[in-house]
Amino acid sequence: MSTATPGPRGCARASALAVTTGVTVLLAGAGLLSLWVAPPPDAALLMVIWALVSGAGFAAAARAALGSGRAAVPGWLFLLGATLLLIAPLARAAGQPVVALVSVVLASAVAIPVGLLRVVERQQARAVLRVIDLVVMALGVTCAITTAIQVWPVALAMAIGVGVGMVCAGWLQFELTTGDRRRQLLWIIFGVCSSTLIVVLLSLVFPDSVSSSALASVLTVSVLSLGIPLTAAIAVLAPRALDVRAMISRAGVLAVMLSLVAAVYFGVESGFVIQSGRPPTRGLRFVLVAVIAVGFHPVMVRVQIAMDELLFGGRADPVDTLTRLGTELTAGSPPQEWLDTLRAALSVPSVELRENGRTVATSGVVDGARTVTTQLRAGPEHVGELVVALPADQLQLAPATRSVLGLIAAPLAQALHAVRLSEQVQASRGRVIAALEEERRRMRRDLHDGLGPTLTGIAYSADAASNLVSSDADGAAQVLRELRSDAAEAITEIRRIVHDLRPKALDELGLVAAVAQRVSRLRMADGRMLHVEITAPDTLPELTAALEVVAYRVTVEAVTNVARHSGVASALVTFTITPEQALSLTIEDQGHSPEPWLPGVGLKSMRERVEQIGGTLDVHASPTGGRVTATIPLNITPTSLISPDPDHAKRSFPNG
């Protein structure tokens, strides 16, 4: 077994990753040691611990981005930001608080913001986004300089400018991206917004705890800040690992509901205090909590609907869903993209497409606990199922979603049916090509090994006779007689090859008479003649050459199987023209078949012949007899029939 050897570029990148990883680990370890050697004052405790935790987080995100090989620029920017953050505790311990503060500002206002903006690959408006990057970098550097000289109003304005620049770049990228690139952007937005809002809320609710030496509060704020590097790493490595849109929706609903509960509870309590001049009793608080609990779920459902309208465009709209799905279907997209579009339009956790118990495509993760299955039918044929998972807070689909599923079931079924037919056509085409190649190989072998040597011998015999004519007339005559025998043998071989391609009797007698002639010579295993009764219309439509050969071969093979295996001395062959304009062949016998027939070479050959021209073969065995039925489409109009009379004339072709 051979193993791939990385190239020079891969080795260089691996070495750079190892070096940068070692440097960041050393910086983090030194920063932790500085907390014990030179503990920072209470006012700087939050900044130092936050810098250590966030620096370690962005170092890990940089390692993931660089290791993936798909995000080199943001990876190096994250690494720069992590290094600046990890340097801050060391500078603080060395008695350089200004250097530590400037290092943190450069990391959080220059390196990390620009790195986050560069996570999503840029395919449009590159010049505009590059200008925004430069503006953000300039504002961040200015913020660091004004922080160093302690011009706090300007530093605050520059920091706000950095935030505005990120919002503008994020909005522009959101409008220009689709698919995985938009998911990457949503992960970045989710991480930045959630971490920032939680830290700000904690700072407002517990200002004393955050600014004091309460280590638990400081660690909590620092750990919550890891959401940004974590979501950045997910955006780079696996943006489809989880449905970020559902996470944003649930986080938004949770934030709104917590805010509403807090506002109602504290608002009612404050109003009671203002009106009565005293705090509410325990009983009144219990009643207030019970009222909030009763109204929590109905309000949450309405907030969820509003959040979905804000993020995903509202409830499932039939016209919009059909339009979006129709675009995917007409574009020839694969089933996976159908489901991605449908899932986004319906705002459901997951959608799965199944066919005959086989999963064709899945969008999201199908929970299986609560699902709704829609049957897909193309006319009378059942082609598959569409399985839709219910949202976590719903026991049944909304009426609008059910109506959308009812509307899209028909076009989705037709599209799935078309995909199946396309696959069947490709498989059939492959079998036809294989059969043609096998036939060419057989002819080449027969011509080369059989007819070729015979014709070569004739040529040599002709040369020998020519040489003997003047000197040995008797010898020349003998050679000519042998040449005549060889020529007869060559003619016989040619006839055999031609017969294998298309039986001569088909051209001379027609399908029914050719079959009768061929089966009239069949005998049973014990030597008895096989009596074959053939029933056919007085006239058959004009059959194509391919259809005639297939019908002839299948009928002869089936009757031959009766002679070999049935144990009875009679068989019935029926040719009919069905109302659907197809030729139906039925071969029946009264043999005893206690078990179903095992598919052998003969049955497989018959089935392949019939399916190659779009027909079907049905084989049935029972204790009372066996039956083989082949139905082959004629592909002609009813007016092309030679005789429109559907009555059948019964003709018996006994052997002998």
C-alpha positions as CSV (number, residue, x, y, z in Angstrom):
1,M,0.0,0.0,0.0
2,S,1.4,3.4,-1.0
3,T,0.8,6.6,1.0
4,A,0.5,10.1,-0.3
5,T,3.5,12.3,0.4
6,P,2.7,15.9,1.1
7,G,4.3,18.5,-1.2
8,P,6.6,21.3,-0.2
9,R,3.8,23.7,0.2
10,G,1.9,21.3,2.5
11,C,5.0,20.6,4.6
12,A,5.6,24.4,4.9
13,R,2.1,25.0,6.0
14,A,2.2,22.1,8.6
15,S,5.4,23.5,10.0
16,A,4.0,27.0,10.2
17,L,0.9,25.6,12.0
18,A,3.1,23.8,14.5
19,V,5.2,26.8,15.2
20,T,2.2,29.2,15.6
21,T,0.4,26.6,17.8
22,G,3.5,26.3,20.0
23,V,3.9,30.1,20.3
24,T,0.2,30.7,21.3
25,V,0.4,27.9,23.9
26,L,3.5,29.5,25.4
27,L,1.9,32.9,25.4
28,A,-1.3,31.5,27.1
29,G,0.8,29.6,29.7
30,A,2.8,32.7,30.4
31,G,-0.3,34.8,30.7
32,L,-1.8,32.4,33.3
33,L,1.5,32.4,35.2
34,S,1.4,36.2,35.3
35,L,-1.9,36.1,37.1
36,W,-0.2,34.3,39.9
37,V,3.1,36.2,39.8
38,A,1.7,39.8,39.4
39,P,-2.1,39.8,40.0
40,P,-3.8,42.7,38.2
41,P,-5.9,45.2,40.1
42,D,-9.6,44.7,40.4
43,A,-10.3,47.3,37.7
44,A,-8.2,45.4,35.2
45,L,-9.2,41.8,36.2
46,L,-12.0,41.6,33.7
47,M,-9.8,42.8,30.8
48,V,-6.9,40.4,31.6
49,I,-9.0,37.3,32.0
50,W,-11.1,38.1,29.0
51,A,-8.0,38.6,26.9
52,L,-6.6,35.2,28.0
53,V,-9.8,33.3,27.4
54,S,-10.7,35.0,24.1
55,G,-7.1,34.8,22.9
56,A,-7.1,31.0,23.5
57,G,-10.4,30.8,21.7
58,F,-9.3,32.7,18.6
59,A,-6.0,30.8,18.6
60,A,-8.1,27.6,18.3
61,A,-10.3,29.2,15.6
62,A,-7.1,30.3,13.7
63,R,-5.8,26.7,13.9
64,A,-9.0,25.3,12.5
65,A,-9.1,27.9,9.7
66,L,-5.5,27.4,8.6
67,G,-5.8,23.6,8.9
68,S,-8.8,23.5,6.6
69,G,-6.8,25.1,3.8
70,R,-10.0,27.1,2.8
71,A,-9.6,30.3,4.9
72,A,-6.0,31.3,5.0
73,V,-6.6,35.1,5.3
74,P,-9.1,35.0,8.2
75,G,-6.9,32.3,9.8
76,W,-3.9,34.5,9.9
77,L,-5.9,37.5,11.1
78,F,-7.4,35.4,13.9
79,L,-3.9,34.3,14.8
80,L,-2.8,37.9,14.9
81,G,-5.7,38.9,17.1
82,A,-5.1,35.9,19.4
83,T,-1.4,36.9,19.8
84,L,-2.3,40.5,20.6
85,L,-4.8,39.4,23.2
86,L,-2.4,36.9,24.8
87,I,0.3,39.6,25.0
88,A,-1.9,41.9,27.0
89,P,-1.7,40.0,30.3
90,L,2.1,39.9,30.0
91,A,2.3,43.6,29.3
92,R,0.0,44.3,32.3
93,A,2.2,42.1,34.5
94,A,5.3,43.9,33.3
95,G,3.9,47.3,34.4
96,Q,2.8,48.5,31.0
97,P,-1.0,49.0,31.2
98,V,-1.1,51.3,28.2
99,V,0.6,48.7,26.0
100,A,-1.8,46.0,27.3
101,L,-4.9,48.2,26.6
102,V,-3.6,49.2,23.1
103,S,-2.9,45.5,22.3
104,V,-6.5,44.5,23.3
105,V,-7.9,47.4,21.2
106,L,-5.9,46.4,18.1
107,A,-7.0,42.8,18.5
108,S,-10.7,43.6,19.1
109,A,-11.0,46.6,16.7
110,V,-8.7,45.6,13.8
111,A,-7.5,42.0,13.5
112,I,-10.6,40.1,14.7
113,P,-13.3,42.3,12.9
114,V,-11.5,42.1,9.6
115,G,-10.9,38.4,10.0
116,L,-14.6,37.9,10.6
117,L,-15.5,39.8,7.5
118,R,-13.1,37.7,5.5
119,V,-14.5,34.3,6.5
120,V,-17.1,34.3,3.7
121,E,-15.6,34.0,0.3
122,R,-16.2,37.1,-1.8
123,Q,-17.5,36.6,-5.3
124,Q,-19.3,39.9,-5.9
125,A,-18.7,43.6,-4.9
126,R,-15.1,42.7,-4.0
127,A,-13.9,46.3,-4.4
128,V,-16.6,47.7,-2.1
129,L,-15.9,45.2,0.5
130,R,-12.2,45.8,0.3
131,V,-12.8,49.5,0.9
132,I,-14.9,48.7,3.9
133,D,-12.0,46.5,5.2
134,L,-9.6,49.4,4.8
135,V,-12.0,51.8,6.6
136,V,-12.5,49.4,9.5
137,M,-8.7,48.9,9.8
138,A,-8.2,52.7,9.7
139,L,-10.9,53.3,12.4
140,G,-9.5,50.5,14.5
141,V,-5.9,51.8,14.4
142,T,-7.2,55.3,15.2
143,C,-9.1,53.9,18.1
144,A,-5.9,52.3,19.4
145,I,-3.9,55.5,19.0
146,T,-6.6,57.7,20.8
147,T,-6.8,55.0,23.5
148,A,-3.0,55.3,24.1
149,I,-3.2,59.0,24.4
150,Q,-6.4,58.7,26.4
151,V,-8.7,60.8,24.2
152,W,-11.7,58.7,25.2
153,P,-14.5,60.5,23.2
154,V,-12.6,60.0,20.0
155,A,-11.7,56.4,20.9
156,L,-15.4,55.6,21.6
157,A,-16.4,57.2,18.3
158,M,-13.9,55.1,16.4
159,A,-15.1,52.0,18.1
160,I,-18.6,52.8,17.1
161,G,-17.4,53.4,13.6
162,V,-15.8,49.9,13.5
163,G,-19.1,48.4,14.5
164,V,-21.0,50.4,11.9
165,G,-18.5,49.2,9.2
166,M,-19.0,45.6,10.2
167,V,-22.8,46.0,10.1
168,C,-22.6,47.5,6.6
169,A,-20.2,44.8,5.3
170,G,-22.4,42.1,6.9
171,W,-25.6,43.5,5.3
172,L,-24.0,43.8,1.9
173,Q,-22.6,40.2,2.0
174,F,-26.0,38.9,3.2
175,E,-27.7,40.4,0.2
176,L,-25.1,39.0,-2.2
177,T,-24.6,35.5,-0.8
178,T,-26.6,32.3,-1.1
179,G,-26.3,28.7,0.1
180,D,-23.3,27.7,2.2
181,R,-21.7,31.2,2.0
182,R,-24.9,32.7,3.5
183,R,-24.9,30.1,6.2
184,Q,-21.3,31.0,7.0
185,L,-22.3,34.7,7.4
186,L,-25.3,33.7,9.6
187,W,-22.9,31.8,11.9
188,I,-20.7,34.9,12.2
189,I,-23.8,37.1,12.9
190,F,-25.1,34.7,15.4
191,G,-21.9,34.5,17.3
192,V,-21.2,38.2,17.4
193,C,-24.8,39.2,18.3
194,S,-25.3,36.6,20.9
195,S,-22.0,37.0,22.7
196,T,-22.1,40.8,22.6
197,L,-25.7,41.0,23.8
198,I,-25.2,38.6,26.6
199,V,-22.1,40.4,27.9
200,V,-23.8,43.8,27.7
201,L,-26.9,42.5,29.5
202,L,-24.8,40.9,32.3
203,S,-22.9,44.2,32.6
204,L,-26.1,46.1,32.9
205,V,-27.8,43.7,35.3
206,F,-24.8,43.0,37.5
207,P,-22.5,46.0,37.1
208,D,-21.0,45.6,40.6
209,S,-20.2,42.0,40.1
210,V,-18.5,42.5,36.8
211,S,-16.4,45.4,37.9
212,S,-15.4,43.9,41.2
213,S,-13.1,41.0,42.0
214,A,-15.9,38.4,41.8
215,L,-14.0,35.8,39.8
216,A,-17.0,33.7,38.9
217,S,-18.7,36.7,37.2
218,V,-15.5,37.6,35.3
219,L,-15.0,34.0,34.1
220,T,-18.7,33.8,33.1
221,V,-18.4,36.9,30.9
222,S,-15.1,35.7,29.4
223,V,-16.4,32.2,28.6
224,L,-19.5,33.7,27.0
225,S,-17.2,35.6,24.7
226,L,-16.0,32.3,23.3
227,G,-19.2,32.2,21.2
228,I,-17.5,34.4,18.5
229,P,-14.4,32.2,17.8
230,L,-16.6,29.1,18.2
231,T,-19.1,30.2,15.5
232,A,-16.3,31.4,13.3
233,A,-14.7,27.9,13.4
234,I,-18.0,26.3,12.6
235,A,-18.5,28.7,9.7
236,V,-15.2,27.7,8.3
237,L,-15.3,24.0,8.9
238,A,-19.0,22.9,8.7
239,P,-21.6,25.6,8.2
240,R,-24.2,22.8,7.6
241,A,-23.5,21.0,10.8
242,L,-26.5,22.6,12.4
243,D,-29.3,24.7,11.1
244,V,-28.1,28.2,12.1
245,R,-31.3,29.8,11.0
246,A,-33.3,27.7,13.5
247,M,-30.7,28.5,16.2
248,I,-31.1,32.2,15.5
249,S,-34.8,31.9,15.6
250,R,-34.8,30.0,18.9
251,A,-32.3,32.3,20.5
252,G,-34.3,35.4,19.4
253,V,-37.5,33.9,20.8
254,L,-35.7,33.0,24.0
255,A,-34.3,36.6,24.4
256,V,-37.7,38.2,23.7
257,M,-39.6,35.9,26.0
258,L,-37.1,36.4,28.9
259,S,-37.3,40.2,28.3
260,L,-41.1,40.0,28.3
261,V,-41.3,37.9,31.4
262,A,-38.9,40.2,33.3
263,A,-40.7,43.3,32.1
264,V,-44.2,42.0,33.1
265,Y,-43.1,40.6,36.5
266,F,-41.0,43.6,37.6
267,G,-43.4,46.1,36.0
268,V,-46.4,44.7,37.8
269,E,-44.4,44.5,41.1
270,S,-43.2,48.1,40.7
271,G,-46.8,49.3,39.8
272,F,-48.1,47.5,42.9
273,V,-45.4,49.2,45.0
274,I,-46.3,52.6,43.6
275,Q,-50.0,52.2,44.2
276,S,-49.9,50.6,47.6
277,G,-46.6,51.9,48.9
278,R,-45.6,48.4,50.0
279,P,-44.2,45.3,48.2
280,P,-46.6,42.6,47.1
281,T,-47.3,39.6,49.4
282,R,-46.1,36.1,48.7
283,G,-49.6,35.1,47.5
284,L,-49.9,38.0,45.0
285,R,-46.5,37.0,43.6
286,F,-47.6,33.4,43.3
287,V,-50.7,34.5,41.4
288,L,-48.5,36.7,39.1
289,V,-46.1,33.9,38.4
290,A,-49.1,31.6,37.6
291,V,-50.6,34.1,35.2
292,I,-47.3,34.5,33.4
293,A,-46.9,30.7,33.2
294,V,-50.4,30.3,31.7
295,G,-49.8,33.0,29.1
296,F,-46.2,32.0,28.3
297,H,-46.8,29.4,25.6
298,P,-49.5,31.3,23.6
299,V,-47.3,34.4,23.6
300,M,-44.3,32.4,22.6
301,V,-46.1,30.9,19.6
302,R,-46.9,34.4,18.4
303,V,-43.4,35.6,19.0
304,Q,-42.1,32.6,17.1
305,I,-44.4,33.4,14.1
306,A,-43.2,37.0,14.2
307,M,-39.6,35.9,14.4
308,D,-40.0,33.6,11.4
309,E,-41.6,36.4,9.5
310,L,-38.6,38.6,10.3
311,L,-35.9,36.0,9.5
312,F,-37.5,33.7,6.9
313,G,-40.2,35.7,5.3
314,G,-43.2,34.6,7.4
315,R,-45.5,31.6,7.1
316,A,-45.4,29.2,4.2
317,D,-46.9,30.9,1.1
318,P,-48.2,28.6,-1.6
319,V,-47.4,30.9,-4.5
320,D,-43.9,31.7,-3.3
321,T,-43.1,28.1,-2.5
322,L,-44.4,26.9,-5.9
323,T,-42.4,29.6,-7.6
324,R,-39.1,28.8,-5.8
325,L,-39.6,25.1,-6.2
326,G,-40.5,25.4,-9.8
327,T,-37.3,27.3,-10.5
328,E,-35.3,24.5,-9.0
329,L,-37.2,21.8,-11.0
330,T,-37.0,23.6,-14.3
331,A,-33.3,24.2,-13.8
332,G,-32.6,20.5,-13.6
333,S,-31.3,20.7,-10.0
334,P,-30.8,17.5,-8.0
335,P,-33.3,16.4,-5.3
336,Q,-31.1,17.7,-2.5
337,E,-31.5,21.3,-3.8
338,W,-35.3,20.8,-4.1
339,L,-35.5,19.9,-0.4
340,D,-33.2,22.8,0.7
341,T,-35.5,25.2,-1.1
342,L,-38.6,23.5,0.3
343,R,-37.3,23.5,3.8
344,A,-36.5,27.2,3.7
345,A,-39.9,28.0,2.3
346,L,-41.8,26.0,4.9
347,S,-39.6,27.0,7.8
348,V,-39.4,23.4,9.2
349,P,-36.5,21.6,10.9
350,S,-36.1,19.0,8.2
351,V,-37.5,17.5,5.0
352,E,-36.8,14.0,3.6
353,L,-37.7,12.5,0.2
354,R,-38.1,8.7,0.1
355,E,-38.6,6.2,-2.8
356,N,-39.7,2.6,-2.1
357,G,-38.3,2.8,1.4
358,R,-35.0,4.3,0.2
359,T,-34.0,7.8,1.2
360,V,-33.3,9.8,-1.9
361,A,-32.3,13.1,-0.3
362,T,-32.5,14.8,3.1
363,S,-32.4,18.4,4.2
364,G,-31.7,18.8,7.9
365,V,-31.9,16.0,10.5
366,V,-35.2,14.1,10.5
367,D,-36.1,13.6,14.2
368,G,-38.6,10.8,13.5
369,A,-40.6,11.6,16.7
370,R,-43.1,13.9,15.1
371,T,-43.3,13.9,11.3
372,V,-45.9,14.3,8.6
373,T,-45.8,12.1,5.5
374,T,-47.2,13.2,2.2
375,Q,-47.7,10.6,-0.5
376,L,-46.3,11.4,-3.9
377,R,-48.2,10.0,-6.9
378,A,-47.6,10.5,-10.6
379,G,-51.0,9.5,-12.0
380,P,-52.0,6.1,-10.6
381,E,-48.3,5.2,-9.7
382,H,-47.0,5.7,-6.2
383,V,-43.5,7.2,-6.6
384,G,-42.5,8.1,-3.1
385,E,-43.1,10.0,0.1
386,L,-42.3,13.5,1.4
387,V,-41.5,13.4,5.1
388,V,-41.7,16.8,6.9
389,A,-40.5,17.1,10.5
390,L,-42.6,19.3,12.8
391,P,-41.1,22.2,14.7
392,A,-40.3,21.4,18.3
393,D,-43.2,23.4,19.7
394,Q,-45.9,22.2,17.3
395,L,-47.9,19.0,17.5
396,Q,-49.3,19.3,14.0
397,L,-48.5,21.3,10.9
398,A,-50.1,24.7,10.4
399,P,-53.0,24.8,7.9
400,A,-51.0,27.0,5.6
401,T,-48.2,24.5,5.5
402,R,-50.5,21.6,4.9
403,S,-52.1,23.5,1.9
404,V,-48.6,24.1,0.5
405,L,-47.7,20.4,0.8
406,G,-50.9,19.5,-1.0
407,L,-50.0,21.9,-3.9
408,I,-46.4,20.9,-4.3
409,A,-47.0,17.1,-4.1
410,A,-48.0,16.8,-7.7
411,P,-45.1,18.6,-9.4
412,L,-42.6,17.0,-6.9
413,A,-44.0,13.6,-7.8
414,Q,-43.7,14.3,-11.5
415,A,-40.1,15.5,-11.0
416,L,-39.2,12.4,-8.9
417,H,-40.9,10.2,-11.5
418,A,-38.9,11.9,-14.3
419,V,-35.6,11.3,-12.3
420,R,-36.5,7.6,-11.9
421,L,-37.3,7.2,-15.6
422,S,-34.1,9.0,-16.5
423,E,-32.1,6.5,-14.3
424,Q,-34.0,3.6,-15.9
425,V,-33.3,4.9,-19.4
426,Q,-29.6,5.2,-18.6
427,A,-29.5,1.7,-17.1
428,S,-31.3,0.3,-20.1
429,R,-29.0,2.1,-22.5
430,G,-26.1,0.6,-20.7
431,R,-27.6,-2.9,-21.1
432,V,-28.2,-2.3,-24.8
433,I,-24.7,-1.1,-25.4
434,A,-23.4,-4.1,-23.5
435,A,-25.6,-6.5,-25.5
436,L,-24.4,-4.9,-28.8
437,E,-20.8,-5.2,-27.8
438,E,-21.3,-8.8,-26.8
439,E,-23.0,-9.5,-30.2
440,R,-20.1,-7.8,-32.0
441,R,-17.6,-9.8,-30.0
442,R,-19.5,-13.0,-30.9
443,M,-19.6,-12.1,-34.6
444,R,-15.9,-11.2,-34.6
445,R,-15.1,-14.6,-33.0
446,D,-17.2,-16.5,-35.4
447,L,-15.8,-14.7,-38.5
448,H,-12.2,-15.0,-37.2
449,D,-12.2,-18.5,-35.8
450,G,-14.8,-20.2,-38.1
451,L,-15.3,-18.5,-41.5
452,G,-11.8,-16.9,-41.7
453,P,-9.8,-20.1,-41.8
454,T,-12.2,-21.7,-44.2
455,L,-11.9,-18.8,-46.7
456,T,-8.1,-18.8,-46.3
457,G,-8.1,-22.5,-47.1
458,I,-10.2,-21.9,-50.2
459,A,-7.8,-19.3,-51.4
460,Y,-4.8,-21.6,-50.9
461,S,-6.7,-24.5,-52.6
462,A,-7.4,-22.3,-55.6
463,D,-3.7,-21.4,-55.8
464,A,-2.8,-25.1,-55.6
465,A,-5.3,-26.1,-58.3
466,S,-4.0,-23.3,-60.6
467,N,-0.5,-24.7,-60.1
468,L,-1.5,-28.3,-60.9
469,V,-3.7,-27.7,-64.0
470,S,-0.8,-28.0,-66.5
471,S,1.2,-30.7,-64.8
472,D,-1.3,-32.9,-62.9
473,A,-4.9,-32.7,-64.1
474,D,-6.2,-35.4,-61.8
475,G,-4.6,-33.7,-58.8
476,A,-6.1,-30.4,-59.8
477,A,-9.5,-32.0,-60.1
478,Q,-9.1,-33.4,-56.6
479,V,-8.1,-30.0,-55.2
480,L,-11.1,-28.4,-56.9
481,R,-13.5,-31.0,-55.4
482,E,-12.0,-30.2,-51.9
483,L,-12.3,-26.5,-52.7
484,R,-16.0,-27.1,-53.5
485,S,-16.5,-28.8,-50.2
486,D,-14.8,-26.0,-48.4
487,A,-16.9,-23.4,-50.2
488,A,-20.1,-25.3,-49.2
489,E,-18.9,-25.3,-45.6
490,A,-18.2,-21.6,-45.7
491,I,-21.7,-21.0,-47.1
492,T,-23.2,-23.0,-44.2
493,E,-21.2,-21.0,-41.7
494,I,-22.4,-17.7,-43.2
495,R,-26.0,-18.9,-43.0
496,R,-25.5,-19.9,-39.3
497,I,-24.1,-16.4,-38.5
498,V,-26.9,-14.7,-40.3
499,H,-29.5,-16.9,-38.6
500,D,-28.1,-16.0,-35.2
501,L,-28.6,-12.3,-36.1
502,R,-32.1,-12.7,-37.4
503,P,-33.8,-16.0,-38.2
504,K,-34.5,-16.4,-41.9
505,A,-37.9,-17.8,-41.2
506,L,-39.1,-14.4,-39.8
507,D,-38.6,-12.8,-43.3
508,E,-40.0,-15.8,-45.1
509,L,-43.0,-16.9,-43.0
510,G,-43.7,-14.1,-40.5
511,L,-43.7,-14.2,-36.7
512,V,-46.4,-16.7,-35.9
513,A,-45.5,-19.2,-38.6
514,A,-41.8,-18.9,-37.8
515,V,-42.4,-19.7,-34.2
516,A,-44.6,-22.6,-35.2
517,Q,-41.9,-24.0,-37.5
518,R,-39.3,-23.7,-34.8
519,V,-41.2,-25.3,-32.0
520,S,-42.6,-28.1,-34.1
521,R,-39.3,-29.9,-33.8
522,L,-39.0,-29.8,-30.0
523,R,-39.1,-33.0,-28.0
524,M,-39.5,-33.8,-24.3
525,A,-36.6,-35.0,-22.2
526,D,-38.0,-38.6,-22.6
527,G,-38.1,-38.3,-26.4
528,R,-41.8,-37.5,-26.8
529,M,-42.8,-34.8,-29.2
530,L,-44.1,-31.6,-27.6
531,H,-47.5,-30.5,-28.9
532,V,-47.7,-26.7,-29.1
533,E,-51.0,-25.0,-29.7
534,I,-50.7,-21.4,-31.0
535,T,-53.5,-18.9,-30.8
536,A,-53.1,-15.6,-32.7
537,P,-55.1,-12.9,-34.5
538,D,-55.8,-13.4,-38.2
539,T,-53.7,-10.4,-38.9
540,L,-51.0,-8.7,-36.9
541,P,-49.9,-5.1,-37.2
542,E,-46.7,-4.3,-39.0
543,L,-44.0,-5.2,-36.5
544,T,-40.6,-3.7,-36.4
545,A,-37.6,-5.9,-37.0
546,A,-36.4,-5.5,-33.4
547,L,-39.9,-6.4,-32.0
548,E,-40.1,-9.5,-34.2
549,V,-36.8,-10.8,-33.1
550,V,-37.5,-10.3,-29.4
551,A,-40.9,-11.9,-29.7
552,Y,-39.5,-14.8,-31.6
553,R,-36.6,-15.4,-29.2
554,V,-38.7,-15.1,-26.0
555,T,-41.4,-17.4,-27.3
556,V,-39.0,-20.1,-28.5
557,E,-37.0,-19.9,-25.2
558,A,-40.1,-20.1,-23.1
559,V,-41.5,-23.1,-25.1
560,T,-38.0,-24.8,-24.9
561,N,-38.2,-24.4,-21.1
562,V,-41.5,-26.1,-21.1
563,A,-40.0,-29.1,-23.1
564,R,-37.1,-29.3,-20.7
565,H,-38.6,-28.7,-17.3
566,S,-42.4,-28.9,-17.2
567,G,-42.8,-32.7,-17.5
568,V,-45.9,-32.3,-19.7
569,A,-46.2,-32.8,-23.5
570,S,-48.3,-29.8,-24.4
571,A,-48.0,-26.0,-24.3
572,L,-50.2,-23.1,-25.3
573,V,-48.9,-20.0,-27.0
574,T,-51.1,-16.9,-27.3
575,F,-50.4,-13.8,-29.3
576,T,-52.8,-10.8,-28.6
577,I,-52.9,-7.1,-29.3
578,T,-53.9,-5.2,-26.2
579,P,-56.0,-2.1,-26.2
580,E,-52.9,-0.1,-25.2
581,Q,-51.4,-1.1,-28.6
582,A,-48.9,-3.6,-27.3
583,L,-48.1,-7.2,-28.4
584,S,-48.8,-9.6,-25.6
585,L,-47.1,-13.1,-25.6
586,T,-48.3,-15.8,-23.2
587,I,-46.8,-19.2,-22.9
588,E,-48.7,-21.6,-20.6
589,D,-48.2,-25.2,-19.5
590,Q,-49.9,-27.6,-17.1
591,G,-46.7,-28.7,-15.4
592,H,-46.4,-29.1,-11.6
593,S,-44.4,-26.3,-10.0
594,P,-44.5,-26.6,-6.2
595,E,-41.9,-23.7,-5.7
596,P,-41.3,-20.4,-7.6
597,W,-38.9,-20.7,-10.5
598,L,-35.3,-19.7,-9.8
599,P,-34.1,-17.1,-12.3
600,G,-31.5,-18.7,-14.6
601,V,-29.8,-17.8,-17.8
602,G,-32.9,-18.3,-19.9
603,L,-35.3,-16.2,-17.8
604,K,-32.6,-13.5,-17.4
605,S,-32.0,-13.4,-21.2
606,M,-35.8,-13.1,-21.9
607,R,-36.2,-10.3,-19.4
608,E,-33.3,-8.3,-20.7
609,R,-34.5,-8.7,-24.3
610,V,-38.0,-7.5,-23.4
611,E,-36.9,-4.6,-21.2
612,Q,-34.4,-3.4,-23.8
613,I,-37.3,-2.3,-26.1
614,G,-39.5,-1.0,-23.3
615,G,-41.5,-4.1,-22.5
616,T,-42.3,-6.1,-19.4
617,L,-42.0,-9.8,-18.5
618,D,-44.1,-11.5,-15.9
619,V,-43.2,-15.1,-14.8
620,H,-45.7,-17.1,-12.7
621,A,-45.3,-20.6,-11.4
622,S,-47.9,-22.6,-9.4
623,P,-48.7,-26.2,-8.6
624,T,-51.3,-26.1,-11.5
625,G,-48.9,-24.9,-14.2
626,G,-46.5,-22.2,-15.3
627,R,-47.1,-19.0,-17.3
628,V,-44.7,-16.5,-19.0
629,T,-46.2,-13.3,-20.2
630,A,-44.3,-10.7,-22.2
631,T,-45.9,-7.3,-23.1
632,I,-44.1,-5.3,-25.8
633,P,-45.3,-1.8,-26.9
634,L,-45.9,-1.5,-30.7
635,N,-45.3,2.2,-30.8
636,I,-47.9,2.5,-33.7
637,T,-51.3,4.1,-34.1
638,P,-54.5,2.0,-34.3
639,T,-55.0,3.0,-38.0
640,S,-51.8,1.2,-39.0
641,L,-53.3,-2.2,-38.1
642,I,-53.8,-4.3,-41.2
643,S,-57.1,-5.6,-39.8
644,P,-59.2,-3.8,-37.1
645,D,-61.1,-7.0,-36.3
646,P,-60.1,-8.0,-32.7
647,D,-61.5,-11.5,-32.9
648,H,-58.9,-14.2,-32.7
649,A,-58.7,-17.2,-35.0
650,K,-57.5,-20.3,-33.4
651,R,-54.9,-22.3,-35.3
652,S,-53.3,-25.5,-34.1
653,F,-49.8,-26.5,-35.1
654,P,-49.3,-30.1,-33.9
655,N,-45.9,-31.6,-34.4
656,G,-45.4,-33.8,-37.5
